[in-house]
Amino acid sequence: MTGLSRLALTLAIAIAAAHPSPLRADQRGAITAPNSEAEPYVMPRSEVRPLRSDAGSDYLIYIAWPQQQPPPEGYPILYLLDGSESFAIAAEYQNRLGSYAGMAPGIVVGIGYPDASRRNFDYTPAVPEGVELMPGMGPTGGAGPFLDFLADKVIPEVESEFPVNPDRRSLAGYSLGGLLTLQALFKRPDLFRTYVASSPSIWFGEKQVLKMLPGFADRLGALSSRRSLLLSAGEYEQLPPPGRERDPSWLLIADLSRRARMIDNASDLAVSLRSAPLDVEFRVAPGETHASGN
């Protein structure tokens, strides 16, 4: 595995536990600062800036950069979906522990939201009328415009200001973010060198993402360098851990977990892509569930 792949995969594993269900203390009203003179923690060498898409949607772009000087060809760079939840843990992991994991110093970028997450819309493909969707998801089908925003706004904005090596550019996402990562790979393989899809929601829209595969091999073949796809899923995403078969928390999600086939879908995809000009790796994280990290 290359240093770039190790960076992307290790950080993706680190962020997967940051399940996108943010709770803000000021919104809940249950927690107040015990010391009125205390200051909030500020991550060194980092910033957050607003950015608006051409469609008029507002985002927050989180950026962290290393203390070390860039190599002549520029830093590797990792773009993270669900940035409001994933950025802090990934950036601090890279900053404080990255060297122990064999990572090269690099830039971490998170794409998040100034208010409630719109991931159900931004990360899902449009589906034909009549395709069954999960109840309660709200608006879906905005992945196309989101990918345009990523390609035309986020990447140019960041990489015009930081010394970056485009040949070491990665994208990582979890669950619906993993679904968006696959869409980016299938439709825009030119954008990133490495694509990390943790527990990708391939099931969405009757596996609509797999309908993007025709022509994918040709798009890969037109590139000057090979791309990498790193897939992962938790061991207990489809079946309960031993002894928890009657646990109420499992019974609540048992039917959905079996129908979503998170492990089988990711494994089947990895097998089907092995004939493509693509480096593919699939891992099952022992002992993990969909929410505990993979």
C-alpha positions as a Markdown table, in Angstrom:
| # | Residue | x | y | z |
|---|---|---|---|---|
| 1 | Met | 0.0 | 0.0 | 0.0 |
| 2 | Thr | 1.4 | 3.4 | -0.9 |
| 3 | Gly | 1.9 | 6.2 | 1.6 |
| 4 | Leu | -1.1 | 8.1 | 0.2 |
| 5 | Ser | -3.3 | 5.0 | 0.5 |
| 6 | Arg | -2.2 | 4.5 | 4.1 |
| 7 | Leu | -2.9 | 8.1 | 4.9 |
| 8 | Ala | -6.4 | 8.0 | 3.4 |
| 9 | Leu | -7.3 | 4.6 | 4.9 |
| 10 | Thr | -6.0 | 5.3 | 8.3 |
| 11 | Leu | -7.8 | 8.6 | 8.6 |
| 12 | Ala | -11.0 | 7.1 | 7.2 |
| 13 | Ile | -10.9 | 4.4 | 9.9 |
| 14 | Ala | -10.3 | 7.1 | 12.5 |
| 15 | Ile | -13.3 | 9.2 | 11.4 |
| 16 | Ala | -15.8 | 6.4 | 10.8 |
| 17 | Ala | -16.8 | 6.4 | 14.5 |
| 18 | Ala | -17.8 | 10.1 | 14.2 |
| 19 | His | -21.3 | 9.1 | 13.2 |
| 20 | Pro | -23.1 | 12.1 | 11.6 |
| 21 | Ser | -25.5 | 13.0 | 14.4 |
| 22 | Pro | -24.1 | 16.2 | 15.8 |
| 23 | Leu | -25.3 | 17.5 | 19.2 |
| 24 | Arg | -24.5 | 21.2 | 19.9 |
| 25 | Ala | -24.4 | 22.1 | 23.6 |
| 26 | Asp | -25.7 | 25.6 | 22.9 |
| 27 | Gln | -28.7 | 24.2 | 21.0 |
| 28 | Arg | -29.6 | 21.7 | 23.7 |
| 29 | Gly | -29.2 | 24.3 | 26.5 |
| 30 | Ala | -28.1 | 21.6 | 29.0 |
| 31 | Ile | -24.5 | 22.5 | 29.2 |
| 32 | Thr | -22.9 | 25.8 | 30.0 |
| 33 | Ala | -19.2 | 26.7 | 30.4 |
| 34 | Pro | -18.3 | 26.4 | 34.1 |
| 35 | Asn | -15.8 | 29.2 | 33.8 |
| 36 | Ser | -16.9 | 32.4 | 32.0 |
| 37 | Glu | -13.3 | 33.3 | 31.4 |
| 38 | Ala | -12.4 | 30.1 | 29.7 |
| 39 | Glu | -11.5 | 30.2 | 26.0 |
| 40 | Pro | -12.6 | 27.6 | 23.4 |
| 41 | Tyr | -10.0 | 25.2 | 22.1 |
| 42 | Val | -8.5 | 26.2 | 18.8 |
| 43 | Met | -6.8 | 23.6 | 16.7 |
| 44 | Pro | -3.3 | 24.9 | 15.6 |
| 45 | Arg | -2.7 | 25.5 | 11.9 |
| 46 | Ser | -6.4 | 25.3 | 11.0 |
| 47 | Glu | -9.2 | 27.5 | 9.8 |
| 48 | Val | -12.8 | 27.3 | 8.8 |
| 49 | Arg | -14.3 | 29.4 | 6.0 |
| 50 | Pro | -17.8 | 29.8 | 4.5 |
| 51 | Leu | -18.3 | 28.9 | 0.8 |
| 52 | Arg | -21.4 | 29.1 | -1.3 |
| 53 | Ser | -22.2 | 26.8 | -4.2 |
| 54 | Asp | -23.5 | 28.1 | -7.5 |
| 55 | Ala | -26.9 | 26.7 | -6.5 |
| 56 | Gly | -26.9 | 29.0 | -3.5 |
| 57 | Ser | -26.2 | 26.4 | -0.8 |
| 58 | Asp | -23.9 | 27.4 | 2.1 |
| 59 | Tyr | -21.1 | 25.2 | 3.4 |
| 60 | Leu | -18.2 | 25.4 | 5.8 |
| 61 | Ile | -14.8 | 24.4 | 4.6 |
| 62 | Tyr | -12.4 | 23.2 | 7.4 |
| 63 | Ile | -8.7 | 23.2 | 6.6 |
| 64 | Ala | -5.7 | 22.0 | 8.6 |
| 65 | Trp | -2.1 | 22.0 | 7.4 |
| 66 | Pro | 1.1 | 20.5 | 8.8 |
| 67 | Gln | 3.9 | 22.3 | 10.6 |
| 68 | Gln | 6.5 | 20.8 | 8.3 |
| 69 | Gln | 7.5 | 22.5 | 5.1 |
| 70 | Pro | 5.9 | 20.9 | 1.9 |
| 71 | Pro | 8.0 | 18.6 | -0.3 |
| 72 | Pro | 9.0 | 20.0 | -3.7 |
| 73 | Glu | 5.9 | 18.4 | -5.4 |
| 74 | Gly | 3.5 | 19.7 | -2.7 |
| 75 | Tyr | 1.6 | 18.2 | 0.2 |
| 76 | Pro | -0.8 | 15.2 | -0.1 |
| 77 | Ile | -4.3 | 16.3 | 0.6 |
| 78 | Leu | -7.4 | 14.5 | 1.9 |
| 79 | Tyr | -10.9 | 15.8 | 1.5 |
| 80 | Leu | -13.5 | 14.5 | 4.0 |
| 81 | Leu | -17.2 | 14.4 | 3.7 |
| 82 | Asp | -19.4 | 15.0 | 6.8 |
| 83 | Gly | -16.7 | 17.5 | 7.7 |
| 84 | Ser | -18.5 | 19.1 | 10.6 |
| 85 | Glu | -18.2 | 15.7 | 12.4 |
| 86 | Ser | -15.1 | 14.1 | 10.8 |
| 87 | Phe | -12.6 | 17.0 | 10.4 |
| 88 | Ala | -11.4 | 17.6 | 14.0 |
| 89 | Ile | -10.6 | 13.9 | 14.8 |
| 90 | Ala | -9.0 | 13.3 | 11.5 |
| 91 | Ala | -6.9 | 16.5 | 11.5 |
| 92 | Glu | -5.7 | 16.0 | 15.0 |
| 93 | Tyr | -4.9 | 12.3 | 14.3 |
| 94 | Gln | -2.8 | 13.3 | 11.3 |
| 95 | Asn | -1.2 | 16.1 | 13.3 |
| 96 | Arg | -0.3 | 14.3 | 16.4 |
| 97 | Leu | -0.1 | 10.6 | 15.5 |
| 98 | Gly | 0.4 | 10.6 | 11.8 |
| 99 | Ser | 4.1 | 10.1 | 11.9 |
| 100 | Tyr | 3.7 | 7.0 | 14.1 |
| 101 | Ala | 1.4 | 5.5 | 11.4 |
| 102 | Gly | 3.8 | 6.2 | 8.6 |
| 103 | Met | 1.9 | 9.1 | 7.2 |
| 104 | Ala | 3.5 | 11.9 | 5.3 |
| 105 | Pro | 2.6 | 15.4 | 6.5 |
| 106 | Gly | -0.5 | 16.5 | 4.6 |
| 107 | Ile | -3.5 | 18.8 | 4.4 |
| 108 | Val | -6.9 | 17.7 | 5.7 |
| 109 | Val | -10.0 | 19.4 | 4.4 |
| 110 | Gly | -13.5 | 18.8 | 5.7 |
| 111 | Ile | -16.7 | 19.9 | 3.8 |
| 112 | Gly | -19.5 | 20.6 | 6.3 |
| 113 | Tyr | -22.5 | 22.8 | 7.0 |
| 114 | Pro | -23.1 | 26.0 | 8.9 |
| 115 | Asp | -26.4 | 24.5 | 10.3 |
| 116 | Ala | -28.2 | 21.2 | 9.9 |
| 117 | Ser | -26.6 | 18.6 | 7.7 |
| 118 | Arg | -27.9 | 18.2 | 4.2 |
| 119 | Arg | -26.1 | 14.9 | 3.6 |
| 120 | Asn | -29.3 | 13.0 | 2.6 |
| 121 | Phe | -29.6 | 15.4 | -0.3 |
| 122 | Asp | -26.0 | 16.1 | -1.2 |
| 123 | Tyr | -24.7 | 12.5 | -1.1 |
| 124 | Thr | -27.4 | 10.6 | -2.9 |
| 125 | Pro | -28.0 | 10.1 | -6.6 |
| 126 | Ala | -31.2 | 11.1 | -8.4 |
| 127 | Val | -33.4 | 8.0 | -8.9 |
| 128 | Pro | -36.1 | 7.3 | -11.4 |
| 129 | Glu | -39.7 | 7.8 | -10.4 |
| 130 | Gly | -41.1 | 4.7 | -8.7 |
| 131 | Val | -37.9 | 3.6 | -7.1 |
| 132 | Glu | -38.5 | 2.9 | -3.4 |
| 133 | Leu | -36.6 | 5.1 | -0.9 |
| 134 | Met | -36.2 | 4.8 | 2.8 |
| 135 | Pro | -39.1 | 6.6 | 4.6 |
| 136 | Gly | -38.1 | 9.8 | 6.4 |
| 137 | Met | -35.0 | 10.6 | 4.4 |
| 138 | Gly | -36.4 | 13.9 | 3.2 |
| 139 | Pro | -35.1 | 15.5 | -0.1 |
| 140 | Thr | -32.6 | 13.3 | -1.9 |
| 141 | Gly | -30.8 | 13.3 | -5.3 |
| 142 | Gly | -28.4 | 16.2 | -5.1 |
| 143 | Ala | -25.1 | 14.3 | -5.6 |
| 144 | Gly | -24.6 | 15.7 | -9.1 |
| 145 | Pro | -24.6 | 19.4 | -8.1 |
| 146 | Phe | -22.6 | 18.6 | -5.0 |
| 147 | Leu | -19.9 | 16.9 | -7.1 |
| 148 | Asp | -19.8 | 20.0 | -9.3 |
| 149 | Phe | -19.4 | 22.2 | -6.2 |
| 150 | Leu | -16.5 | 20.0 | -5.0 |
| 151 | Ala | -14.8 | 20.0 | -8.3 |
| 152 | Asp | -15.4 | 23.6 | -9.3 |
| 153 | Lys | -15.4 | 25.5 | -6.0 |
| 154 | Val | -13.9 | 23.6 | -3.1 |
| 155 | Ile | -10.8 | 22.1 | -4.8 |
| 156 | Pro | -9.8 | 25.3 | -6.6 |
| 157 | Glu | -10.4 | 27.4 | -3.5 |
| 158 | Val | -8.2 | 25.3 | -1.3 |
| 159 | Glu | -5.5 | 24.4 | -3.8 |
| 160 | Ser | -5.0 | 27.9 | -5.0 |
| 161 | Glu | -3.7 | 28.8 | -1.6 |
| 162 | Phe | -1.8 | 25.7 | -0.4 |
| 163 | Pro | 1.1 | 23.9 | -2.1 |
| 164 | Val | -0.7 | 20.6 | -3.0 |
| 165 | Asn | 0.3 | 17.7 | -5.1 |
| 166 | Pro | -2.8 | 16.8 | -7.2 |
| 167 | Asp | -1.5 | 13.3 | -7.8 |
| 168 | Arg | -1.8 | 12.7 | -4.0 |
| 169 | Arg | -5.4 | 13.9 | -3.6 |
| 170 | Ser | -7.9 | 11.7 | -1.8 |
| 171 | Leu | -11.6 | 11.7 | -1.0 |
| 172 | Ala | -13.0 | 9.8 | 2.0 |
| 173 | Gly | -16.6 | 9.3 | 3.1 |
| 174 | Tyr | -18.6 | 7.1 | 5.5 |
| 175 | Ser | -22.1 | 5.6 | 5.0 |
| 176 | Leu | -23.9 | 8.0 | 2.7 |
| 177 | Gly | -20.6 | 9.8 | 2.4 |
| 178 | Gly | -19.2 | 6.5 | 1.2 |
| 179 | Leu | -22.0 | 6.4 | -1.4 |
| 180 | Leu | -21.0 | 9.9 | -2.6 |
| 181 | Thr | -17.3 | 8.7 | -2.8 |
| 182 | Leu | -18.3 | 5.9 | -5.1 |
| 183 | Gln | -20.3 | 8.3 | -7.3 |
| 184 | Ala | -17.3 | 10.5 | -7.5 |
| 185 | Leu | -15.1 | 7.6 | -8.6 |
| 186 | Phe | -17.5 | 6.3 | -11.2 |
| 187 | Lys | -18.4 | 9.6 | -12.7 |
| 188 | Arg | -15.3 | 11.8 | -12.0 |
| 189 | Pro | -12.3 | 9.5 | -11.6 |
| 190 | Asp | -10.1 | 12.4 | -12.7 |
| 191 | Leu | -10.7 | 14.3 | -9.5 |
| 192 | Phe | -8.9 | 12.1 | -7.0 |
| 193 | Arg | -6.1 | 9.5 | -6.9 |
| 194 | Thr | -7.5 | 7.6 | -4.0 |
| 195 | Tyr | -11.2 | 7.0 | -3.1 |
| 196 | Val | -12.0 | 5.7 | 0.4 |
| 197 | Ala | -15.6 | 4.4 | 0.9 |
| 198 | Ser | -16.3 | 3.3 | 4.5 |
| 199 | Ser | -19.6 | 1.3 | 4.9 |
| 200 | Pro | -20.9 | 2.8 | 1.6 |
| 201 | Ser | -24.7 | 2.9 | 1.3 |
| 202 | Ile | -24.8 | 1.0 | -2.0 |
| 203 | Trp | -28.3 | -0.1 | -1.2 |
| 204 | Phe | -29.7 | 3.4 | -1.7 |
| 205 | Gly | -32.3 | 3.7 | -4.4 |
| 206 | Glu | -32.2 | 0.0 | -5.3 |
| 207 | Lys | -28.5 | 0.3 | -5.9 |
| 208 | Gln | -28.7 | 3.2 | -8.2 |
| 209 | Val | -25.0 | 3.9 | -7.9 |
| 210 | Leu | -24.2 | 0.7 | -9.7 |
| 211 | Lys | -26.0 | 2.0 | -12.8 |
| 212 | Met | -23.1 | 4.5 | -13.2 |
| 213 | Leu | -20.7 | 1.7 | -14.0 |
| 214 | Pro | -21.2 | 1.5 | -17.8 |
| 215 | Gly | -18.3 | 3.4 | -19.3 |
| 216 | Phe | -16.3 | 3.5 | -16.1 |
| 217 | Ala | -13.5 | 1.3 | -17.4 |
| 218 | Asp | -13.1 | 3.6 | -20.4 |
| 219 | Arg | -13.0 | 6.7 | -18.1 |
| 220 | Leu | -10.3 | 5.1 | -16.1 |
| 221 | Gly | -8.4 | 4.0 | -19.2 |
| 222 | Ala | -8.2 | 7.6 | -20.4 |
| 223 | Leu | -6.3 | 8.7 | -17.3 |
| 224 | Ser | -2.5 | 8.9 | -17.1 |
| 225 | Ser | -2.3 | 7.1 | -13.7 |
| 226 | Arg | -4.1 | 4.3 | -11.9 |
| 227 | Arg | -6.7 | 5.1 | -9.3 |
| 228 | Ser | -7.3 | 3.3 | -6.0 |
| 229 | Leu | -10.5 | 2.4 | -4.2 |
| 230 | Leu | -10.4 | 1.4 | -0.6 |
| 231 | Leu | -13.7 | -0.2 | 0.7 |
| 232 | Ser | -14.5 | -1.2 | 4.3 |
| 233 | Ala | -17.4 | -2.4 | 6.4 |
| 234 | Gly | -17.8 | -3.5 | 10.0 |
| 235 | Glu | -18.0 | -7.2 | 10.9 |
| 236 | Tyr | -21.4 | -6.7 | 12.6 |
| 237 | Glu | -23.2 | -4.5 | 10.0 |
| 238 | Gln | -25.5 | -7.3 | 8.8 |
| 239 | Leu | -25.7 | -9.7 | 11.8 |
| 240 | Pro | -25.6 | -9.0 | 15.5 |
| 241 | Pro | -22.6 | -9.6 | 17.7 |
| 242 | Pro | -22.7 | -13.0 | 19.4 |
| 243 | Gly | -25.1 | -13.0 | 22.4 |
| 244 | Arg | -26.9 | -9.8 | 21.2 |
| 245 | Glu | -29.5 | -11.5 | 18.9 |
| 246 | Arg | -32.3 | -10.4 | 21.2 |
| 247 | Asp | -30.9 | -7.1 | 22.3 |
| 248 | Pro | -33.5 | -4.3 | 21.8 |
| 249 | Ser | -30.9 | -2.1 | 20.1 |
| 250 | Trp | -30.2 | -4.8 | 17.5 |
| 251 | Leu | -33.9 | -5.7 | 17.0 |
| 252 | Leu | -34.6 | -2.0 | 16.2 |
| 253 | Ile | -32.3 | -2.1 | 13.2 |
| 254 | Ala | -32.2 | -5.8 | 12.4 |
| 255 | Asp | -34.5 | -5.8 | 9.4 |
| 256 | Leu | -32.8 | -2.7 | 7.8 |
| 257 | Ser | -29.3 | -4.1 | 8.5 |
| 258 | Arg | -30.1 | -7.4 | 6.7 |
| 259 | Arg | -31.7 | -5.7 | 3.8 |
| 260 | Ala | -28.9 | -3.1 | 3.4 |
| 261 | Arg | -26.3 | -5.9 | 3.0 |
| 262 | Met | -23.4 | -3.5 | 3.8 |
| 263 | Ile | -20.7 | -6.1 | 3.9 |
| 264 | Asp | -22.0 | -8.2 | 0.9 |
| 265 | Asn | -22.6 | -5.2 | -1.3 |
| 266 | Ala | -19.1 | -3.8 | -0.7 |
| 267 | Ser | -17.5 | -7.2 | -1.1 |
| 268 | Asp | -19.5 | -7.8 | -4.3 |
| 269 | Leu | -18.5 | -4.4 | -5.7 |
| 270 | Ala | -14.8 | -5.1 | -4.9 |
| 271 | Val | -14.9 | -8.4 | -6.8 |
| 272 | Ser | -16.8 | -6.9 | -9.8 |
| 273 | Leu | -14.2 | -4.1 | -10.1 |
| 274 | Arg | -11.1 | -6.3 | -10.1 |
| 275 | Ser | -11.2 | -6.5 | -13.9 |
| 276 | Ala | -11.1 | -2.7 | -14.2 |
| 277 | Pro | -7.8 | -0.8 | -14.5 |
| 278 | Leu | -8.2 | 0.1 | -10.8 |
| 279 | Asp | -6.4 | -0.9 | -7.5 |
| 280 | Val | -9.2 | -2.2 | -5.3 |
| 281 | Glu | -9.0 | -3.3 | -1.6 |
| 282 | Phe | -11.8 | -4.4 | 0.7 |
| 283 | Arg | -11.5 | -4.9 | 4.4 |
| 284 | Val | -13.9 | -6.0 | 7.1 |
| 285 | Ala | -13.2 | -4.4 | 10.5 |
| 286 | Pro | -13.4 | -7.0 | 13.2 |
| 287 | Gly | -15.8 | -6.4 | 16.0 |
| 288 | Glu | -17.3 | -3.2 | 14.5 |
| 289 | Thr | -20.9 | -2.2 | 13.7 |
| 290 | His | -22.1 | 0.5 | 11.3 |
| 291 | Ala | -22.0 | 3.1 | 14.0 |
| 292 | Ser | -18.9 | 2.1 | 16.0 |
| 293 | Gly | -16.4 | 2.7 | 13.2 |
| 294 | Asn | -14.7 | 0.9 | 10.4 |
